[in-house]
Structures are given as structure tokens and as C-alpha cells.
Amino acid sequence: CALPIFASLSGSCQGCSAGQFKAGHGASYTDTCTDCATGRFASDGNASGCDACTTGEYQNEEGKISCKLCSPCNAGHTLSGCANSAAGTCSKCNAGQFKATAANWDSTCTNCATGRFQSTAGKASCDACVACGNGQFRTQCKLASVGTCSKCAVGKFKDATGVWDSTCASCDPGTFAAETGMSLCAACGTGQ
């Protein structure tokens, strides 16, 4: 029998079923079909070998005619290790990252943008950085850190309004801030 046909016990030539292959030369009735291994498939009968699953696919069972598609993870999670015979595992996005939707199987976590942070792993979005109270300014609000509030230096002020990264301003000529953390500058006395 010609490859990939094999001779049955009755002596007639028979082909392999889809999901199987015959690599031998079919010279004797003992040459039989073999199931495709995990990570591989044969979509047609009479195959002389099995094809490997392509990127984005896997097959964890033997003797199959196709591969399974890698499945996307839930929002806030990313898939790793989906290939060959493994379905892969979903892992939480790290703190400082997010993944909004369960889009494609290969979608990845994204770093929080400037002005946003996420201190908890496995989230679908980042939180907005917020302004500090009167006389304070926020620094280092990014990725996984909410940042810190620091008092304005002597000679500077900041009221509570503004965006999260607004800084303290210098007092205008004729005004002063004698202490740290001032929200307003006081007017200088006459002649000062």
C-alpha cells in the first residue's frame, strides 16, 4: 500500500481517519495509524503526519482534527502559556496596570497613564490622581502609587483647587507665607 494507506488484517489497503497519521511505508499489515499527539492535529484522513497548532491555538487531547482557540481572560487579567498542548493560565495584571475588557486572547495589561494609578492587582481601570488639600501638593502619583502630599515651602502657597499635579506658587511681591503649608499669602505691612 502507498503511504499513508495501510494494509488491514484482511489485506486490503485502508486510509487513516482524520486526527490520525501513518508515518511508515505501509509495507505490512502491522503498520497502523497513530493518533496525533497533543499540540498537533490532522484535519484530513490519510495524513502522513500531523500539523502543529499555530499561534493562538492549542490541543490538549490526542487524535483530534483541529486545535482549540486560546480563550481571552476576564478584564484585569492576561493569558500566558497558551500554546501547543496547554490552554494557558489567566493571571492578574500587576498593580500599576490594567486591562479594560476580555478582548482578544493575546491582549496584554497596560501601564496606567500619567495622572492615574492602580494600587491593586487585577483591575480593569486605573484611578485618577486627586489634588491634595490647602497648602499641599502631590508628587509621584503614577503606576501603582497614589503619591504623597507635601506641604508648600515657606514663601509659597496653594489653595485646594486645581489638578492633582499643580504645584505651589510663589507669593507675589508685597505678600508672604511665613510658614509651610499655607493656602494664601498674607500682605506685608506698610513699609515692609
Secondary structure, 3 states (H helix, E strand, C coil): CCCCCEECCCCCEECCCCCEECCCCCCCCCCCCEECCCCEECCCCCECCCEECCCCEECCCCCCCCCEECCCCCCCEEEECCECCECCEEEECCCCEECCCCCCCCCCCEECCCCEECCCCCCCCCEECCCCCCCEEEECCEECECCEEEECCCCEECCCCCCCCCCCEECCCCEECCCCCCCCCEECCCCC
